[in-house]
Amino acid sequence: MGTKTVRLDDDVYERIKSKKRADETFSDAIDRLTSEWTLLDFADGDSPADPARHRELIERSEQAGTEDSENRLERLGIDTDSDG
């Protein structure tokens, strides 16, 4: 796999840098930040009139959001255990 040089405005560079994880390269961070799915990705080809499928997609989206939030909080050292 080859590489490319990309020019970024300073503010864009700083935004990416602020979201880059310690164990990531800039390429890894950009890949992660630009490849996240949306609900529309799951709905591709599915009828929006199917309430059961719509509910399933919403639940999947909410679960992914919850997991993402918990992961972010854990990286910040915040306990996400709901027992206490």
HUPEGI-V604770 format. One line per field, one symbol per residue. ss: DSSP state (H for helix, E for strand, L for the rest). burial: b if it has 9 or more other ideal C-beta (glycine too) atoms within 8 Angstrom, else e. Layout:
BEGIN
ss->???
burial->???
END
This chain:
BEGIN
ss->LLLLLLLLLHHHHHHHHHHLLLLLLHHHHHHHHHLLLLHHHHHLLLLLLLHHHHHHHHHHHHHHHHHHHHHHHHHLLLLLLLLL
burial->eeeeeeeeeeeebeebeeebeeebebebbbebbeeeeeeeebbeebeeeeeebbeebbebbeeeeeeeebeebbeeeeeeeeee
END
